[in-house]
Every structure is written in C-alpha cells, then in structure tokens.
Amino acid sequence: MEHNDLALDMRGITKIYPNVIAANREVDFSVKPGEIHALIGENGAGKSTLMKILFGMERPTEGEIFVDGQAVSFSSPTDAIAKGIGMVHQHFMLVPSLTVAENIVLGMAPRKSGFLIDYREALELTRASAEKFNLHVEPSARVADIATGMKQKVEILKALVRGARVLILDEPTAVLTSQETAGLFQELKNLKEQGFTIIFISHKLNEVKELTDRITIMRAGKSVGVYDTGAVSEEEISRRMVGRDVILSVEKEAVAPGEVVLQVQGLRYVNEWGKQALDGVTFSVRSGEIVGVAGVEGNGQRELVDILFGLRLPESGTARVGGVKLTGLPQARIRSLGVSYVPEDRMTLGIAAAASVEENVISDRFQGKRFNHGPLFRMKELHKESDRLILDYSILCKTRSQEVGMLSGGNIQKVVVAREFSSDPVLIIADQPTRGIDVGATELIRKRLIDLSRAGAAVLLVSADLNEVMELSDSLIVFYEGKIAGYFDNGEWDDVMMGEYMLGLKHQSDEEIGRASHA
C-alpha cells in the first residue's frame, strides 16, 4: 500500500545502540486507518524499541516514518503527540494523589488568573471527553482510590484528549480482571468504529486473536511477517515468534502436599495512605503445592509479599516458615531459612543492573565454602556455577561478564529465577514471575515452578495474570480489599467466578475460608 493509504508507515527502521547492539534491523511496520493491529514477539525481539522510536523516545539510526502519508521526524514524545500519536504504557503514568480530571489535563491545564488551575473547566473537559469517546470515568475521584480498570480508561482518555489518532497500548490487560478486559475490548472496538487506529502489544495470544485485525510478528530485531489474525492459530503465532513449538497449556501431576511450610496468621497492615491494606489475613502453604494469590492489583498482595520477605513490618499478626517467625528478620536470615524470592520489580529488587550476569546469578552464594577459600574466591568454581545456570535457564547473553542491565526483560527475569530456583528453596515466593516477558521465557519459568513444587518446595504464586494463576495453582486465594474473599482447592474455579470474587461481587464466609485454607 502507498503511504497515503496508511495511518502509519515505518520503513527500514534500524536502531543500533552505542554498545553495537542492533535492537531493530530494517524493520517495516505499517497500520491501516481504523484497524486494531497487534505487535508481538519475545522480549528482546525489538517491539519496545520500535514503539519508542514511533513515540519519539528514541531516534532511529536509519529509516523513515510516515504519518498519514507525511514524512515525520520525532525528537521527543511531544513531537509524536503533536502528530497524533499517543502511548499508554504498561505501568500507568498517573499521579495517585491527583483527581482523574487533574491527571487528564496535566501539562495542558486550563488556568485562571495565569497561575491557578481552573478546576471547574478541567472537570467539564473530562466529562465531555469521556462522553465523546465513550470512556466513562469519575472526573472528581482521586486516582489512588479508583479501580485498576478505571485507571486504564483514564490513561487512554488522557492520550485522546491530547489529540491522539493512533494509540499504542503496551500490555494493557496485564493487571485487569476478565470482566475489566472484556469492557476494555468493547471500548477499543468503539474507538475503532470512530476511526481510531490502535497498536496492541500483548503476550496474551488469546486476546490478540479475539481483538485484533492483523498481526506483525517480530523476532531478533526483525519483522518475520504480517498476518490477518483470523488466518493464523495461536500455535502458529508462537512458533513464528520463538522459532520452535511452544507448549501453551500447563501440564502438572496431581499434588500430594506434605507438612505446612509457610503459616500466615492474622496479618494486618495499614499503608502510607491510612488504608487497611491487610485485614486479618490467615492461610498456609504446604510442601509440594502451589498456592496462588489472585486479585486486582492494590488489594493487599504487594503488602503481603513485602512482609513475608522483610520489606515491611505488619501492625499485628505473624508469618512463620518451618515454625520460625519471619516478621522482623533481616533478609539474609530469611534466606537462610530456605526462602527464595522472585520480586515483581526485577530491575529494582531482582538485580544489580550494572553488575555482570555472573555476579547477579550467584550473588546469594558467594560466601559458601565451595566458592570461598579464606579471603579469596574460588574463581574456577564461580565460573563453573554461573555457566551452568546460564545454560540450564537458557539465558541469552554474550558472556557471563556481560552487564545484566543490557539484557532483554525476559533474559533479566531468567537471571533472577536461575538464582532463586537453584538455591534448594524450601519456600518460593514468586511475585508476577512472568509479567511482561515472552512466551518462551514464560514456558520455562512455569515449568520450573511446577518441577520445584513437585520435588517438595512450597510455592506462593502471586500473579495478576488470571490464566497463569488458575493453571499453575493447586489451591487459590482471592484477595479483595485486604482480605481473603475466597479460597479454592483442586481447580474448582473458572475465570468468570474468579472475576466475581476479585471485584467483590462474591465473598466466602470466614468459616468456609478457614476450612479450605487449612488454617
């Protein structure tokens, strides 16, 4: 198609960073007016770089960009916004302490007397825009108090108010329930009918199949094909993404749980905004089982994990591993009890970005006798161990000495899980272990979690991916407003039922939860 027939046309995009890593190599990417177009590929395939170039966050080394048939060059997101490009990031870019209306007009706020924001006009602009785009929000609500699905609407509305005709959505359903996802999809289809063009980045292939018109697949920095969505299966998409067959469903043996490893009793925690983030949470995890924690983000999961790994202190209640009280212990002592931790924020809590792959992957075992001889390290043993883990966990890096922060998100996550899973853990706390990573890395991590649990480890899995937590878990807890809303065993769940509990539409009695949770 000619430039003039396309909403967006990127031709021959190449991006080579100063370290000579080629993130994009002669990529062609185009979208038609009024279509929903999926951009998919493994982490490190070049999707993020391509979209950063489109949104003015990066400059291409080579290539051209055409918007509505006109050649453009972006030096910043402001340039892209001026040409009708909007981006909704995976992690919301909202200010929690401000209202919805204040967030919508941030940076372009109507003012009176030259200095003060005209709040009444901001409210009216938000209401009118919500009506126009059929994205219903509460303009006067504080963002910290609204549901995750509503925050997603605010982000989209914020881009539309700034004149976006092409919307880039990066993993927009990562933290949504199935009901919220269904609502979002209907809203996106409404925008499509109004002539908007949407670029949909996702690792959830079932959603790609349900929502999109066409798919561009990237692998190793290149586009490997553009397809009509209805013409390719999920299996074919996966194969083209990773260059091999991927197991999309999870297979695991029936669980035979042993003794209680983690016992949580009556945890209460009030967060920095005075909200009761945990309200008497009680449950246990036994050896050999995976207990999943489902829930819309912001319902206490974050605080629970932080308390279990010594990052916060509860107001009251206890958590014990093997009978030893965890709360208040330093993290080194918690690790010595056999607790491994895969954090949600891998960049801040999971790695030292400027250190090497080797230093990160064995950072928890430097002091062991095998690696330490008096004041000197046994470098041969250290190299052997790190090379083994790099191979076992398929970490794609140039050498063990490569700076870990230069790896793709999926490979950084593999470094984290290689360290945490290889330490003979008694308890694994896995917090969003596959968020934002490709299907190949996801397959590896899920299989390792199952293998470790069946070998006797207790696993607490916290995930906003409802399919993941339902498929992997032997028992499942649903959090709502800091409490356990429901506890389920042996796969007695489906996504609709889970959504009802996650949204607070249903709630088991304390007696039912106590019986089911072995508390």
C-alpha positions in Angstrom: 0.0 0.0 0.0 1.1 3.6 -0.6 2.0 5.9 2.3 -1.2 7.9 1.7 -3.4 4.9 2.3 -1.9 4.1 5.7 -2.3 5.8 9.1 1.3 4.9 9.9 4.2 3.6 7.8 7.6 2.9 9.3 10.2 1.8 6.6 13.6 0.3 7.1 13.9 1.2 10.8 17.3 0.3 12.2 18.4 1.1 15.7 22.0 0.4 16.7 23.0 1.4 20.3 26.5 2.6 21.2 27.4 -0.8 22.5 26.8 -2.1 18.9 23.6 -4.0 19.9 21.1 -3.8 17.0 17.7 -3.6 18.6 15.9 -3.1 15.2 17.2 -4.2 11.8 15.5 -2.8 8.7 12.0 -3.2 10.2 8.9 -2.4 8.1 5.8 -1.8 10.1 2.5 -0.3 8.9 -1.0 0.1 10.2 -4.2 0.9 8.3 -6.6 3.6 9.4 -9.3 2.3 11.8 -7.7 -1.1 12.5 -6.5 -2.8 15.7 -3.1 -4.2 14.8 -1.1 -6.5 17.2 2.6 -6.2 17.6 4.0 -9.3 19.2 7.3 -11.0 19.8 9.6 -12.3 22.5 11.3 -9.9 24.9 14.3 -8.6 23.1 12.6 -9.0 19.7 12.6 -5.2 19.2 9.0 -4.3 19.8 9.7 -1.8 22.6 12.5 -0.1 20.7 10.3 0.2 17.6 7.5 1.8 19.6 9.9 4.1 21.5 11.1 5.3 18.1 7.5 5.9 17.0 6.7 7.8 20.2 9.8 10.0 20.0 11.6 8.4 22.9 14.4 7.1 20.7 15.9 8.2 17.4 16.4 5.6 14.7 19.9 5.0 13.3 18.3 4.6 9.9 14.8 4.5 8.4 11.7 6.7 7.7 8.4 7.3 9.4 5.2 8.5 7.6 2.1 9.5 9.4 -1.0 10.0 7.2 1.3 10.0 4.2 3.6 12.7 5.5 7.3 12.1 6.4 7.9 12.9 10.1 10.9 13.1 12.4 10.4 12.9 16.2 12.9 14.2 18.7 10.6 13.7 21.8 7.2 12.4 22.8 5.9 16.0 22.4 6.6 15.8 18.7 4.8 12.5 18.4 1.8 13.7 20.3 1.6 16.8 18.0 1.3 14.4 15.1 -1.5 12.4 16.7 0.5 9.5 18.2 -0.4 8.5 21.8 1.0 5.8 24.0 -0.4 4.1 27.1 2.4 2.5 29.0 2.2 -0.9 30.8 2.9 0.8 34.1 0.4 3.6 34.5 1.9 7.1 34.3 -0.7 8.7 36.6 -0.3 10.8 39.8 -2.2 8.9 42.5 -2.7 12.0 44.7 -4.5 14.0 42.0 -8.0 13.6 40.7 -8.9 12.0 37.4 -9.6 15.4 35.9 -6.3 16.8 37.1 -4.4 13.9 35.6 -6.3 14.3 32.3 -5.3 17.9 31.9 -1.8 17.6 33.4 0.6 19.7 31.4 -2.2 21.4 29.5 -4.3 22.5 32.3 -6.8 25.4 31.8 -5.9 28.2 34.1 -7.4 31.3 35.5 -5.5 34.4 36.6 -2.5 33.0 34.8 -1.4 30.6 37.7 -4.3 28.7 39.3 -5.8 25.7 37.5 -9.4 26.3 36.5 -10.6 23.1 38.2 -14.2 23.6 37.1 -13.2 23.7 33.4 -10.9 20.7 33.9 -13.9 18.8 35.2 -16.1 19.8 32.3 -13.4 18.9 29.8 -13.0 15.5 31.3 -16.8 14.9 31.4 -17.2 16.0 27.8 -14.3 13.9 26.6 -15.5 10.8 28.5 -18.9 11.2 26.8 -17.4 11.8 23.4 -15.1 8.7 23.5 -17.5 6.5 25.4 -14.9 6.1 28.2 -16.8 6.7 31.4 -14.7 7.9 34.3 -15.4 9.8 37.5 -13.7 13.2 37.0 -13.6 14.2 40.6 -12.3 10.9 42.0 -8.8 10.7 43.3 -6.7 8.3 41.2 -5.4 6.4 44.3 -9.0 5.4 45.1 -10.2 4.2 41.7 -10.1 0.6 40.4 -7.4 -0.6 38.0 -9.7 -0.8 35.1 -10.7 2.8 35.6 -7.1 3.8 35.7 -6.6 2.2 32.3 -9.5 4.3 30.9 -8.0 7.4 32.3 -4.7 6.7 30.6 -6.5 6.2 27.2 -8.6 9.3 27.7 -5.6 11.3 28.6 -4.0 10.3 25.2 -7.2 11.0 23.3 -7.7 14.5 24.9 -4.2 15.3 23.6 -5.3 14.6 20.0 -4.1 11.0 19.5 -5.5 9.3 16.4 -3.0 6.4 16.7 -3.0 4.7 20.1 -0.1 2.5 21.2 -1.3 0.2 24.1 1.6 -1.7 25.8 0.3 -4.8 27.6 -3.0 -3.1 28.5 -4.6 -6.1 30.1 -1.7 -7.2 32.4 -3.5 -6.1 35.6 -7.2 -6.4 34.6 -9.7 -9.0 35.5 -11.6 -10.9 32.8 -14.6 -8.6 33.2 -12.4 -5.5 33.0 -10.6 -6.9 30.0 -14.0 -7.5 28.3 -15.0 -3.9 29.0 -11.7 -2.6 27.7 -12.1 -4.6 24.5 -15.5 -3.2 23.8 -14.2 0.3 24.4 -11.3 -0.3 22.0 -13.8 -1.6 19.4 -15.9 1.5 19.8 -12.8 3.7 19.2 -12.0 1.6 16.1 -15.5 2.3 14.8 -14.9 6.1 15.3 -11.8 5.8 13.0 -9.0 5.5 15.6 -6.1 3.2 14.9 -4.8 1.0 17.7 -1.5 -0.8 18.1 -2.0 -3.6 20.6 1.2 -5.0 22.3 0.5 -8.2 24.2 1.9 -11.6 25.1 -1.6 -13.0 25.6 -2.3 -14.7 22.3 -5.9 -15.5 23.1 -6.5 -11.7 23.4 -4.6 -11.0 20.2 -6.9 -13.5 18.4 -10.0 -12.1 19.9 -9.4 -8.4 19.4 -7.1 -7.6 16.5 -7.5 -7.4 12.7 -3.8 -8.0 11.8 -0.6 -9.1 13.4 3.0 -8.1 12.9 5.4 -10.7 14.5 9.0 -9.7 15.4 11.9 -11.9 16.2 15.6 -11.0 16.8 15.1 -7.3 15.8 13.3 -8.1 12.6 9.8 -8.4 11.3 9.1 -12.0 10.4 5.7 -11.4 8.8 2.4 -9.7 8.8 -0.8 -11.8 9.0 -4.5 -11.5 9.0 -5.4 -12.5 12.6 -8.1 -15.0 11.6 -5.7 -16.8 9.3 -3.2 -18.0 11.9 -3.6 -20.1 15.0 -2.1 -19.4 18.5 0.3 -22.3 18.0 1.4 -20.9 14.6 1.9 -17.4 16.1 4.0 -18.9 18.9 6.1 -20.9 16.5 6.9 -17.9 14.4 7.7 -15.8 17.5 10.3 -18.1 19.0 11.3 -20.3 16.0 10.1 -23.5 17.6 6.9 -25.1 19.1 5.8 -23.8 22.4 3.6 -25.6 24.9 0.7 -23.1 25.6 -1.1 -25.2 28.2 0.3 -26.2 31.6 0.6 -29.9 32.5 1.3 -31.0 36.0 0.9 -34.1 38.2 -1.7 -34.2 40.9 -0.5 -32.7 44.1 0.4 -34.7 47.3 1.1 -31.9 49.8 3.2 -32.5 52.9 3.8 -30.6 56.0 2.9 -26.9 56.4 5.9 -24.8 55.4 4.5 -21.2 55.5 1.9 -20.3 58.1 0.4 -16.8 58.0 -1.8 -15.8 60.9 -3.9 -12.7 61.3 -1.6 -10.3 59.3 -2.8 -6.7 59.5 -1.1 -3.7 57.8 -2.1 -0.1 57.4 -0.4 1.6 54.4 1.1 5.0 54.0 -2.4 6.5 53.0 -4.0 5.1 56.1 -5.8 2.3 54.3 -6.2 -1.1 55.8 -4.1 -2.9 53.2 -4.1 -6.3 55.0 -7.0 -7.1 57.3 -6.5 -10.3 59.3 -5.0 -12.5 56.5 -4.6 -16.1 57.5 -3.5 -19.1 55.3 -0.9 -21.7 54.9 1.3 -23.2 52.1 2.4 -26.9 52.4 5.4 -28.6 50.8 4.8 -29.9 47.3 1.9 -27.5 46.5 1.5 -24.2 44.6 -0.9 -21.7 46.3 -1.9 -19.0 44.0 -2.9 -15.4 45.0 -5.3 -13.8 42.6 -6.8 -10.3 42.8 -6.9 -6.9 41.1 -3.7 -5.1 42.0 -3.9 -2.9 45.0 -5.9 -5.3 47.2 -3.1 -6.3 49.6 -0.9 -8.6 47.5 2.0 -6.2 47.4 2.0 -5.7 51.2 1.7 -9.4 51.9 4.8 -10.2 49.8 6.8 -7.3 51.3 6.0 -8.5 54.8 7.0 -12.1 54.0 10.4 -11.0 52.7 11.2 -8.5 55.4 10.5 -5.3 53.4 7.7 -4.2 55.7 6.6 -4.9 59.3 2.9 -5.8 60.0 0.8 -3.9 62.5 0.0 -7.3 64.0 0.0 -11.0 63.1 2.7 -13.4 62.2 4.3 -15.3 59.4 6.4 -18.4 60.1 8.5 -20.7 57.9 9.2 -24.1 59.5 8.0 -22.7 62.8 10.4 -19.8 62.7 8.9 -16.3 62.9 9.7 -14.3 59.7 8.4 -11.0 60.6 11.1 -8.6 61.6 14.0 -10.8 60.5 16.7 -9.4 58.2 16.5 -10.7 54.6 19.8 -12.7 54.9 18.2 -14.6 57.8 15.0 -15.2 55.9 17.1 -16.6 53.0 18.9 -18.9 55.4 15.6 -20.5 56.3 15.3 -21.6 52.6 13.1 -18.8 51.3 13.6 -17.7 47.7 12.0 -14.5 46.3 11.2 -13.6 42.7 10.2 -9.9 43.0 7.6 -8.1 40.8 10.1 -5.3 40.1 13.0 -7.2 38.7 15.0 -4.1 37.9 14.9 -2.6 41.4 14.7 -5.6 43.7 15.8 -8.5 41.5 19.2 -7.5 40.0 22.1 -5.1 40.3 21.8 -3.7 36.7 25.4 -2.5 36.4 26.8 -5.8 37.6 27.6 -8.8 35.4 25.3 -11.7 34.6 27.6 -13.9 36.7 27.6 -11.6 39.7 23.8 -11.5 39.7 23.1 -15.1 39.1 25.3 -16.3 42.1 25.1 -13.3 44.3 23.3 -15.3 47.1 26.1 -17.9 47.4 29.4 -16.1 47.3 30.0 -16.9 50.9 29.6 -20.7 50.5 32.6 -22.9 51.2 32.5 -24.2 47.7 33.2 -20.7 46.3 35.2 -19.2 49.1 38.7 -20.1 50.3 39.5 -17.8 53.2 39.9 -14.3 51.8 39.9 -15.5 48.2 37.2 -16.6 45.9 37.5 -19.9 44.1 37.0 -18.3 40.7 37.0 -21.5 38.7 34.1 -22.8 40.8 32.3 -19.5 40.5 32.6 -19.5 36.7 31.5 -23.2 36.5 28.4 -22.5 38.6 27.4 -19.4 36.6 28.0 -21.1 33.3 25.8 -24.0 34.4 22.9 -21.7 35.4 23.2 -19.7 32.2 22.9 -22.9 30.2 20.2 -24.5 32.4 18.0 -21.4 32.2 18.7 -20.5 28.6 19.9 -17.0 29.4 20.8 -15.3 26.2 24.0 -13.3 26.9 27.3 -12.7 25.1 29.4 -13.8 28.0 29.0 -14.3 31.8 30.7 -10.9 32.3 28.1 -9.0 30.2 26.3 -6.2 32.2 22.9 -7.7 33.1 21.1 -4.5 32.6 21.8 -4.8 28.9 19.8 -8.0 28.5 16.1 -8.1 27.4 13.4 -8.2 30.1 12.8 -11.9 29.6 16.5 -12.7 30.0 16.8 -10.5 33.1 14.0 -12.4 34.6 15.7 -15.7 33.7 18.8 -14.4 35.7 16.6 -13.8 38.7 14.8 -17.1 38.6 18.0 -19.0 37.9 19.5 -17.6 41.1 16.3 -18.1 43.2 15.3 -21.5 41.9 18.7 -23.1 42.1 19.3 -22.5 45.9 17.4 -25.6 47.1 14.5 -23.5 48.3 12.0 -24.7 51.0 9.6 -21.9 50.1 9.5 -19.9 46.8 7.7 -16.5 46.8 7.1 -15.8 43.1 5.6 -12.4 42.6 4.4 -11.8 39.0 7.2 -14.2 37.7 6.2 -13.9 34.0 4.9 -10.4 33.8 6.0 -8.6 30.6 8.1 -11.5 29.3 7.7 -13.6 26.1 6.1 -17.0 25.7 9.4 -18.8 25.6 10.7 -17.4 28.9 7.2 -17.8 30.4 7.1 -21.5 29.4 10.5 -22.1 31.1 9.6 -20.3 34.3 6.2 -22.0 34.7 7.7 -25.5 34.1 10.4 -24.9 36.6 7.9 -23.7 39.3 5.9 -26.9 38.8 9.0 -29.1 38.9 10.2 -27.5 42.1 6.9 -27.8 43.8 6.6 -31.5 42.8 10.1 -32.0 44.2 8.9 -30.8 47.6 9.1 -27.0 47.6 6.2 -24.9 48.8 5.3 -22.2 46.3 3.4 -19.0 46.9 2.5 -17.6 43.5 1.2 -14.0 43.2 0.1 -13.1 39.7 -2.2 -10.6 38.1 -2.4 -13.0 35.1 -5.6 -14.8 35.9 -5.0 -17.6 33.4 -1.5 -18.2 34.9 -2.6 -18.3 38.5 -5.5 -20.6 37.6 -3.4 -23.0 35.5 -0.4 -23.3 37.9 -2.1 -23.3 41.3 -3.2 -26.3 43.3 -5.0 -24.1 45.7 -6.1 -20.5 45.0 -6.7 -17.5 47.3 -8.6 -14.4 46.0 -7.7 -11.1 47.7 -10.2 -8.2 47.9 -9.7 -5.0 49.9 -7.0 -6.6 52.1 -9.0 -9.7 52.9 -9.2 -13.2 51.6 -12.5 -13.2 49.7 -12.3 -16.8 48.7 -10.2 -20.0 49.0 -10.4 -22.7 46.4 -8.9 -26.2 46.0 -8.3 -28.6 43.2 -9.1 -26.5 40.2 -12.7 -25.7 41.3 -12.7 -22.3 39.6 -13.1 -20.5 36.3 -12.3 -17.0 35.1 -15.8 -15.7 35.4 -16.2 -16.9 39.0 -12.7 -15.6 39.9 -13.6 -12.2 38.4 -16.7 -12.1 40.7 -14.6 -12.6 43.8 -11.8 -10.3 42.6 -14.3 -7.5 42.1 -16.0 -8.1 45.4 -19.3 -9.3 44.0 -19.0 -12.6 45.9 -17.3 -13.4 49.3 -17.0 -16.7 51.2 -17.7 -16.7 54.9 -14.8 -16.8 57.4 -15.7 -20.4 58.3 -15.6 -21.5 54.6 -12.2 -19.8 54.1 -10.8 -21.3 57.3 -11.9 -24.9 56.3 -10.5 -24.6 52.8 -7.2 -22.9 53.7 -6.0 -25.5 56.3 -5.7 -22.5 58.7 
